[in-house]
Amino acid sequence: MPYSTNDDLSVLYPEYRAWPRNSVLGLLLFSGVIAFTALWALYAVTVFLAVRSHGLAQVPEHRVAALTCVAAVISCTVAAYGYTGPNLIPYRVFWGLAAAVAGQLAVETGAWPRVVRWADRDRLGTAAQRGTTP
């Protein structure tokens, strides 16, 4: 039985052999090992900050937010292993919000230290020497 024209994928999608179906492998293929590692380190940093925040959280809402950040990274990773995960706008927004919330939550819970501005350094230093709070 001869093949019909519908069986030939190259008619509709001529790049099917060159373009990977898996977005993670495509990123590795097109960006290289160093850039791939740098891009995926953002996922690891998000999970790291969320897990540290969960351990140091005193408020239940902070714990829920931290676990939600971890779940967002897991779901984005699963979507990236799928066909077109990172190409969709909701994927980028969802992961971006998870990274932003994990960073803010880490500062809020004390999992990541606050940065003291240079202008406030003298004021905080003199208050500490006097034994008072600023």
HURA-V369895 format. One record per residue. N is the residue number from 1. OMEGA is omega as a letter, one per 20 degrees, with the letter a starting at -180 (none if undefined). NEAR is the number of other C-alpha atoms within 10 Angstrom. Layout:
n=(N/N)
omega=(OMEGA/OMEGA)
near=(NEAR/NEAR)
This chain:
n=(1/2/3/4/5/6/7/8/9/10/11/12/13/14/15/16/17/18/19/20/21/22/23/24/25/26/27/28/29/30/31/32/33/34/35/36/37/38/39/40/41/42/43/44/45/46/47/48/49/50/51/52/53/54/55/56/57/58/59/60/61/62/63/64/65/66/67/68/69/70/71/72/73/74/75/76/77/78/79/80/81/82/83/84/85/86/87/88/89/90/91/92/93/94/95/96/97/98/99/100/101/102/103/104/105/106/107/108/109/110/111/112/113/114/115/116/117/118/119/120/121/122/123/124/125/126/127/128/129/130/131/132/133/134)
omega=(a/r/r/a/r/a/a/a/a/r/a/a/a/a/a/r/a/a/a/r/a/a/r/r/r/r/r/a/a/a/a/a/a/r/r/r/r/r/a/r/r/r/a/r/r/r/r/a/a/a/r/r/r/a/a/a/r/a/r/r/r/r/r/r/r/r/r/r/r/r/r/r/r/a/r/r/r/r/r/r/r/a/a/a/a/r/a/a/r/r/a/r/a/a/r/r/r/r/r/r/r/r/r/a/r/r/a/a/a/r/r/a/r/r/r/r/a/a/a/a/a/a/r/r/a/r/r/r/r/a/r/r/a/none)
near=(3/4/7/7/9/9/8/11/12/12/10/9/10/11/11/11/10/8/14/14/14/15/20/21/15/17/18/15/13/11/13/11/12/9/13/17/12/10/14/13/12/14/19/13/14/24/24/17/23/29/20/18/27/24/13/16/21/11/10/10/11/22/20/12/19/28/18/16/26/22/14/22/22/15/16/20/19/12/18/20/17/14/13/14/20/19/11/10/9/12/19/14/11/15/22/15/14/24/23/13/20/29/21/17/24/26/16/16/19/14/21/15/10/10/7/9/8/8/8/10/11/11/12/14/13/13/13/12/9/8/9/9/11/10)
